[in-house]
Amino acid sequence: MNERTSRDIVKQRSHGTCEVMIPGVCMGQAHSMHHRKNRSQGGTWDVENILHVCGDGVRGCHGWITEHPKDSYEMGWAVRSFWNPTDVAVSLRGRHVFLTPSGGMNDMPPQA
């Protein structure tokens, strides 16, 4: 998917509000696009790989994700280079979901 289309879909999904919302860090309004799988690791502009977050990579939730990789992997906010973002659930505003190419979310099935 091209960058412009992906950005538009992700902005619609977020309604302009940070999708991560880390308590004590979140600024509320989303300002930047975060690649769950870094572009340097083969991450694409596919909607399932992008989060609309506050901050800029140094501040806000975007900065927190960058500075706390272990926790970010656990929450699905970051995805290791050998993982497919489509297959990794992500915690968004307290829900554990799988992101879809259309900008939707599917709830993660309950753990047995």
N, C-alpha and C positions, 0 to 999 in steps of 0.2 A: 504494500500500500504506500502511496506517496505521503510525504510529510504533511502537506497542507490538509489533505483529507483526514489523516489520522488526528492532527491537532484539532480539527473541527469536531470530530466525533468525540474525542476525549473531553473537550470543553463542554459539550452537551451533556455527557455523562456526569461531569462534576458539578454542573450548574454554577461554575465559577468559585466553588469552595474547595479548600484543600481536601483531598481524598484521604489523606493519612491521619491528620488531626492528632498529633502526639501531644498529650497533656503537658502544659508548661512550656511548650516550644512553639506550638502552632500559632500562626498569625491570622488564620481564618481564610482570607481570600487567597485563591491559588494564583501564583505568578509565573510558574515555570513548569516545563514538562520534564519529567524524570524518566529515564530509561531504566527499567528493572534489570535488564541485561544490558550492560554498557555497550555502546557502539563499538568501542575498541575491542570488544569480545564477540563481535558479530551480532550485537543487538540491532534490531530493525525499528522502523517506525510503525510496526503493526500495533494496533490499538491495545492488544493484550499485553504489550511490553511497555506501555506508557502510563504514567500516573500524573495527574494534574495536582501539583503541590505548591505550598507556600514556600517562600524563600528563594535562594538562588544557588544552591550548592555549597554555600558557606553558612548561611543563616536559615532560620525556620526549619520546617520539616525536611526540606531538601538537603540542607546542611547536616541535619541530624542523621539522616539516612547515610550520607557520605561518610560521616565520622564514626558510625556504629555499624560496621558491616555484619558482624555476627548476629546482632539483634535484627537487623534488616533482612537477612536471609531467613531467619526464623519466621518473620512476619510476612514474607513474600514481597517485601518492598524492593528487595534486590534479588537477583537470580544469578546463580553461578554460570560461568561460560558454557558448561556442558549440559545445562538444563534448558528446557523449552518453556518459556513464560506461559504458554497456553496450558501447560500441565501443572503449574505451580499455583496453589491457592494464595490469595493475598488478603490481608486484613485491611478493610476499608471502613472507617467510621464504626469499628466494632463488629463488623460482619466479616466472616471468612468466606470468600467468594472466588470463583473462577471468572475471569474476564472473557468476554466474547468479542469477535471481530466487529459486530454491529454496535458495540458500545454498551451492551447489556452486561448483566452479572448473573451467574448461576450460583446459588448457595452451595457451599461445601456439604456433602452428605454427613450426617451425624456419625461420630466414631462409635464403633461397636465395642 
